């Protein structure tokens, strides 16, 4: 009887067989104490931070984290400012430096070229923009931008007027986000576009340009390269896409993104367009001189103008480079003038020390006596 009475009293006080309170469906709710007589309540899993939140419950930030303020230092703030993206409104960007935006021309890996007019004079220009944030973040991009601007400044410093067959630097501007290089505008299209239109007229290899016209363009290109090389600069990306025409049809060499100071020291960076590589550029790690590389590329350009197809091609880069190293170009057209054939052979000479220079090329009779002709302007699309 005494044992039964003890069990009855325990059950009445909240023992195992007592009626359980209605549990909350939320597992994070606080568990009620089993005995009211205990002096301290047992901490719930929620209070100890062990309970899992309800699927619908939003996670709460710890109070200490919510109150925490980020530390800011001036140098970090400056870098963040530089990393801000360039405004997507080029019209506003150009207006603040005194130009009226007309439209885009082209976009490259680290720059964009825009067409604009100078507000004070209404003269049309090409504005090359460099994203300072990208240049600060990627040292290689920043170095390429600085090298290109250095070359453009150098070419202009040698002659205030620049050279008539180079797209010269007109002005420079800078905002916290963007560097602007203002260049002469060439509205006559590119040689590449002109060649594409020529090639569309007939079978490949049968739609080259007239020899007298090519001789005139070769004279203009040689003049630009003579000036460039006399300034101690190698272009390193001579190709039809980087040869433009102004509104009067005069040739302008442009895009100095791979240009560098050369003098007589060897270069080792392999850059440019593979089908216009000189043999020594295919093995750039062994070192090469900048000026002869430009002259080889000029030979490739003249060949394509006269024949309507590239001098070198291949099913792979390895095959292309093998043909270039052997100077194994596409055979000359049977009706090609002998003087043109001799000049291209002098330009596509495997030994860079034996390759003809820009100054010597200008003295060649076929080039020197070339009539001044206005090249066909590319058709408007």
C-alpha positions in Angstrom: 0.0 0.0 0.0 2.8 2.4 0.8 4.5 1.8 -2.6 1.2 2.3 -4.4 0.7 5.6 -2.6 4.2 6.8 -3.7 3.5 6.0 -7.3 0.2 7.8 -7.1 1.8 10.9 -5.7 4.6 10.9 -8.3 2.1 10.7 -11.1 0.1 13.5 -9.7 3.3 15.6 -9.5 4.1 15.2 -13.3 5.7 11.7 -13.5 6.0 9.6 -16.6 2.3 8.5 -16.6 0.9 12.0 -16.0 -1.1 13.7 -18.7 1.3 15.4 -21.1 0.8 19.1 -22.1 -0.1 19.8 -25.7 3.3 20.1 -27.6 3.9 22.9 -30.1 4.4 21.7 -33.6 7.5 23.9 -33.9 10.5 21.8 -32.8 12.3 25.1 -31.8 9.7 25.9 -29.2 10.8 25.7 -25.6 10.3 22.3 -23.8 8.4 22.7 -20.5 10.0 21.4 -17.3 9.1 17.9 -16.2 8.9 18.8 -12.5 7.7 22.1 -11.2 9.6 21.5 -8.0 13.1 21.9 -9.6 14.7 25.2 -8.6 16.2 25.8 -12.1 14.5 25.3 -15.4 16.4 23.1 -17.9 17.5 25.2 -20.9 15.8 24.3 -24.1 17.6 23.4 -27.3 16.5 26.7 -28.7 18.1 28.6 -25.9 21.3 26.7 -26.3 21.2 27.3 -30.1 21.0 23.6 -31.0 17.5 23.4 -32.3 17.0 23.4 -36.1 14.9 26.2 -37.5 11.6 25.5 -39.1 11.7 25.2 -42.9 9.7 28.4 -43.2 11.7 30.3 -40.6 14.2 32.9 -41.8 17.7 32.7 -40.4 18.6 35.4 -38.1 22.0 37.2 -38.0 23.7 37.1 -34.6 23.3 40.4 -32.8 27.1 40.9 -32.8 27.3 40.5 -36.6 24.3 42.8 -37.2 26.0 45.6 -35.1 29.4 45.0 -36.6 30.5 47.8 -39.0 33.0 47.2 -41.8 36.4 48.8 -41.4 37.2 51.3 -44.2 40.6 52.6 -45.1 41.4 55.2 -47.7 43.6 53.0 -49.9 40.9 50.3 -50.1 38.3 52.9 -51.0 40.5 54.3 -53.7 41.0 50.9 -55.3 37.3 50.2 -55.1 36.7 53.5 -56.9 39.1 52.5 -59.7 37.3 49.1 -60.1 34.0 50.8 -60.8 32.8 49.8 -64.3 33.0 52.4 -67.1 29.7 54.2 -67.6 27.4 52.5 -70.0 26.5 55.9 -71.4 29.4 56.9 -73.7 27.6 60.1 -74.7 27.8 61.4 -71.1 31.4 60.3 -70.8 32.5 62.1 -73.9 30.4 65.2 -73.2 32.2 65.8 -70.0 35.6 66.0 -71.8 34.3 68.1 -74.7 33.2 65.6 -77.4 29.9 64.7 -79.0 29.3 60.9 -79.2 28.2 59.6 -82.7 28.5 55.8 -82.3 30.7 52.8 -81.7 33.4 51.7 -84.1 35.0 48.6 -82.5 35.8 46.9 -79.2 38.9 45.1 -78.2 40.2 43.1 -75.2 40.8 46.1 -73.0 39.5 49.1 -75.0 36.6 50.4 -77.0 36.8 52.8 -80.0 34.1 55.4 -80.5 33.3 57.9 -83.2 32.8 61.4 -82.0 33.2 65.1 -83.0 35.1 67.8 -81.1 32.3 70.1 -79.7 34.2 73.3 -80.4 35.2 72.6 -84.0 32.9 69.8 -85.1 36.0 67.8 -86.4 35.4 64.1 -86.5 37.7 61.9 -84.4 38.1 58.3 -83.2 38.2 58.0 -79.4 39.9 55.0 -77.9 38.7 54.4 -74.3 40.6 52.3 -71.7 38.9 51.0 -68.6 41.2 52.1 -65.7 39.5 49.5 -63.4 40.5 46.6 -65.7 44.0 48.0 -66.2 44.5 48.3 -62.5 43.2 44.8 -61.8 45.1 43.1 -64.6 48.7 44.2 -64.8 49.2 42.7 -68.3 46.3 44.8 -69.6 47.6 47.9 -67.8 51.1 47.4 -69.3 49.7 47.0 -72.8 47.7 50.2 -72.5 50.7 52.1 -71.1 52.9 50.8 -74.0 50.4 51.8 -76.7 50.0 55.3 -75.3 53.8 55.7 -74.9 54.3 54.7 -78.6 51.5 57.1 -79.8 53.1 60.0 -77.8 56.5 59.2 -79.1 55.4 59.2 -82.7 53.7 62.6 -82.2 56.7 64.1 -80.3 59.0 63.4 -83.3 56.8 65.6 -85.5 54.0 67.8 -84.1 52.0 67.0 -87.2 52.6 63.3 -86.9 53.0 61.3 -90.1 50.5 61.5 -92.9 50.2 57.7 -93.2 49.7 57.0 -89.5 46.5 57.5 -87.5 48.1 60.0 -85.2 47.3 60.9 -81.5 45.3 64.1 -81.3 44.7 64.5 -77.6 44.4 62.7 -74.3 41.9 62.9 -71.4 41.4 61.0 -68.2 38.6 60.6 -65.6 38.8 58.4 -62.5 37.3 55.5 -64.5 38.5 56.0 -68.0 41.5 57.0 -70.1 40.7 58.6 -73.5 43.1 58.6 -76.5 41.7 60.8 -79.2 43.0 59.8 -82.7 42.6 60.9 -86.3 39.4 59.6 -87.8 39.7 57.3 -90.9 36.3 57.2 -92.5 37.3 55.4 -95.7 37.1 51.9 -94.2 39.9 49.3 -94.0 42.1 47.5 -96.5 40.7 44.2 -95.2 37.2 45.3 -96.1 38.4 46.4 -99.5 40.0 43.1 -100.2 36.9 41.2 -99.1 34.9 43.2 -101.6 37.5 42.5 -104.3 37.4 38.8 -103.5 33.6 38.7 -103.8 34.0 39.6 -107.5 35.6 36.4 -108.7 37.2 33.1 -107.9 39.8 33.0 -105.1 43.2 34.0 -106.4 41.8 35.6 -109.5 40.6 38.9 -108.0 43.7 40.8 -106.9 44.0 44.5 -107.2 45.7 46.3 -110.1 49.5 46.3 -109.9 49.8 50.2 -110.2 47.3 50.6 -107.3 49.2 48.1 -105.2 52.5 49.9 -105.9 51.0 53.2 -104.7 49.7 51.6 -101.5 53.1 49.9 -101.0 54.8 53.3 -101.2 52.4 54.7 -98.6 52.9 51.8 -96.2 56.7 51.8 -96.7 56.7 55.6 -95.9 54.8 54.9 -92.6 57.1 52.1 -91.7 60.2 54.1 -92.5 59.0 56.8 -90.1 58.0 54.3 -87.4 61.3 52.4 -87.6 63.3 55.7 -87.5 61.6 56.5 -84.2 62.8 53.1 -82.8 59.3 51.6 -82.9 58.2 48.2 -84.3 54.4 47.8 -85.0 54.4 43.9 -84.8 50.8 43.6 -86.2 50.9 44.8 -89.8 47.9 43.3 -91.6 45.0 44.5 -93.8 42.7 45.0 -90.8 45.1 47.6 -89.3 45.4 49.6 -92.5 42.7 52.2 -92.9 41.8 54.9 -95.4 40.8 58.5 -94.7 38.0 60.3 -96.5 40.3 61.3 -99.3 41.6 57.7 -99.8 45.0 58.2 -98.2 46.3 55.1 -96.3 46.7 55.3 -92.5 48.4 52.7 -90.4 46.6 52.2 -87.1 46.3 50.0 -83.9 49.5 50.2 -82.0 48.4 47.7 -79.3 51.4 45.4 -80.0 53.9 48.2 -80.9 57.0 48.5 -78.9 60.4 50.2 -78.7 62.8 48.1 -80.7 66.2 49.8 -81.5 68.7 47.0 -81.9 67.8 44.8 -79.0 66.1 41.4 -79.3 62.4 41.0 -78.5 60.9 37.7 -77.2 57.1 38.3 -77.0 55.2 36.4 -79.6 52.4 38.6 -80.7 50.4 39.7 -83.8 48.4 37.6 -86.3 49.9 34.1 -87.1 49.4 34.2 -90.9 51.5 37.4 -91.0 54.3 36.0 -88.7 57.9 36.2 -89.9 59.9 32.9 -89.6 61.7 34.2 -86.5 58.5 35.2 -84.8 57.3 31.6 -84.9 60.3 30.9 -82.6 60.0 34.1 -80.6 61.5 32.5 -77.5 64.9 32.5 -79.3 64.7 36.3 -79.8 64.0 38.5 -82.9 64.4 42.0 -84.1 61.3 44.2 -84.5 61.8 46.0 -87.8 62.4 42.9 -90.0 59.2 41.4 -88.6 57.2 44.4 -89.9 58.8 44.1 -93.4 57.9 40.4 -93.7 54.3 41.2 -92.8 54.3 44.0 -95.4 55.3 41.4 -98.0 52.3 39.2 -96.9 50.0 42.2 -97.3 51.3 43.1 -100.8 51.0 39.4 -101.9 47.3 39.3 -100.7 46.5 42.6 -102.5 48.0 41.3 -105.8 46.6 37.8 -105.6 43.4 38.1 -103.6 44.4 35.4 -101.1 46.9 35.0 -98.2 50.5 34.2 -99.0 50.5 31.5 -96.2 47.8 29.3 -94.9 47.5 25.9 -93.2 45.1 23.4 -91.7 46.7 23.9 -88.3 49.1 26.4 -86.7 51.9 23.9 -86.9 51.4 23.4 -90.6 51.2 27.2 -91.1 54.4 27.8 -89.2 56.2 25.0 -91.1 55.4 26.7 -94.4 56.4 30.2 -93.0 59.8 28.9 -91.8 60.4 27.5 -95.3 59.1 30.7 -97.0 56.8 28.3 -98.8 54.1 30.7 -99.9 51.4 30.3 -102.5 52.9 30.3 -106.0 53.0 33.7 -107.8 50.4 34.4 -110.4 51.8 33.8 -113.9 50.9 37.3 -115.0 52.4 39.1 -112.0 54.8 41.8 -113.1 58.5 40.8 -112.5 59.2 43.9 -110.4 56.4 43.1 -108.1 57.6 39.5 -107.8 61.1 40.7 -107.0 59.9 43.1 -104.2 57.7 40.5 -102.6 60.6 38.0 -102.7 62.9 40.6 -101.0 60.3 41.1 -98.3 59.6 37.4 -97.8 63.3 36.5 -97.2 63.9 34.0 -94.5 67.0 35.6 -93.1 65.9 38.8 -91.3 69.3 40.4 -91.7 69.0 40.0 -95.5 65.4 41.2 -95.6 64.8 44.6 -97.4 64.3 47.6 -95.2 61.5 50.3 -95.5 64.1 52.9 -96.7 65.5 50.6 -99.3 62.0 49.6 -100.5 61.2 53.3 -101.2 64.2 53.4 -103.5 62.9 50.4 -105.7 61.9 51.6 -109.2 58.5 49.9 -109.1 57.7 51.7 -105.8 59.4 55.0 -106.5 57.7 55.5 -109.8 54.3 54.3 -108.6 51.5 56.7 -109.8 49.5 58.5 -107.1 46.1 56.8 -107.3 43.1 57.0 -105.1 42.2 53.5 -103.8 38.7 52.2 -104.3 36.7 53.2 -101.2 35.0 50.2 -99.5 31.3 50.1 -100.2 29.0 51.3 -97.5 27.1 48.6 -95.9 
